Amino acid sequence: MVPFDDEVGAGKDFVRAEVRGLHLRPTYVPAFVADGGNPANFGSLVLPLQGSASADADHLSGVFQRDALPGALQALLTAAATAAC
């Protein structure tokens, strides 16, 4: 996961997630399970912003609203940002 870094701070509310692997399909979309969600219930998935997802045979990527991500991921991003300063 990579937070957006821009000069005016407008991108701080978004992150780009990228997954690499083998035999991925271009129709796959990266997603996270919301806090307390059930992975079998599509309604509990946090999906990337519309039009931001891309995929090919070895990677998936998408842009997500930071506030929509599960709490553990938000905490990880905050800890990483604090450590980088």
N, C-alpha and C positions, 0 to 999 in steps of 0.2 A: 504494500500500500504506500502510495506516495501522495502527501498533501500538495495541493497547488501552492506555488510560491510566486507571488507577483508583487510588484512595487507598491500597489495601493492597498493590498490586503483583501481584495474582493474575492480571491480564490480560497481563503482560509476555511470556508464552509463546505468545501468539496475535496474528495480524495479520488485518486485513480487506483483501482485494484487490477492487478494483472496476475494471471495464473498460467503457468507453463506446464506442459505435459505431452504425452504421446497420444495419438489417435483421437484427438478432440475433433469435434465437428463444427462447421461454420454456423450451424443452427443453435449451438449451445449458448447460453447467456449466464454470465457470472451472477451469483446471488448469495445473500447471507440469510440465516434464520434469525428472525427478530427475537429479542429477549422473551423468554417464556413461550416461544412459538413451537409449533409441531412441524418438523420438516415434511411430513406427509400432507400438510395443509398448505396449498399454494398461497393462501391469504396471509400466511405468516412469513413470507419471504420478503426480504428487502431487495428490490430490483434496482439496477442502475437507471440513471436518468434516460428518458426516452431519446433514442438516436445516438447514445454514447457507447453502446456495446459493440464490440467487434470480436471476431474469432477466425481462426484458421486451423490447420491441422496440428499446430503445436502451442497455441496460446489463446487465452480469452482475456478480454479487458473491458472495463467499464468505469464510468464516473458515477460516484455515489455521493448523496448528501451526507455529510458527516454526522449530523444530528439524527439521521434515520438508522445509522449503524447500531448493532448491538453494543451495550455498555462496555463489555470487555474490550472490544476493538477501539472504542473511543478512548478508553483509559490507556491502552497501548500506544495509540497515536499521541496522546498528551504526554506520556512518559518519554517517548522518543523525541518529541519536540523539546522537552525540558532538558534532556540529556545532550541534545545537539547545541544548546545555547551556552 
